[in-house]
Amino acid sequence: MSELTEWAYPLAESLLAEPLPRRWQHCLGVAERARTIALILGEDADLLEAVAVLHDIGYAPDLAKTGFHPLDGARYLRDVANADVRVVQLVAHHSCAWMEAEARGLREELESEFPRQSAHLNDALCYCDMNTTPDGTPTNPVDRINEIAGRYGPDSLIGTFIRRAEPEILASTARVLEQVAAAKRQPM
């Protein structure tokens, strides 16, 4: 385990395991998905795993200030945990967060505080999140999107956001699968 992941796991666990055990299981599953695509991440593999385990900390009751978990989590990581700027930015923008921020009237706030990280890493994090159930087990993006829409309701803010984000989520996860396939075709 790298220094970054050694820091990230206990931090996420301290914020999520007790108050939100299911969310904690989801984060562990997302981190597990990150390890499965390490071959396309190079020296960013540890960064992605750390972000994966931290991506939903904004749901923690002590951190939830705006009700928009990417922003709440990123602010905590920046202001309290003194996290690496790349960790903070990836948490802030995970899984098409800008679209949900727009629906909440928070897009300008999100983007002015937290510039987006590389598209490659955003795609990788989206892939990991959208291939993990709320319980942390593997799934696929179509079933995950349907599960989210069903859980929140199709006419809810989240239900509307996830359907609007669906084409980008599917494109993002497809790009990651293409990179993994290409990497596996490369001779050793």
Summary of the structure (lengths in Angstrom):
residues: 188
radius of gyration: 15.4
end to end distance: 24.1
largest distance: 49.4
contacts: 634
relative contact order: 0.13
helix: 72%
strand: 1%
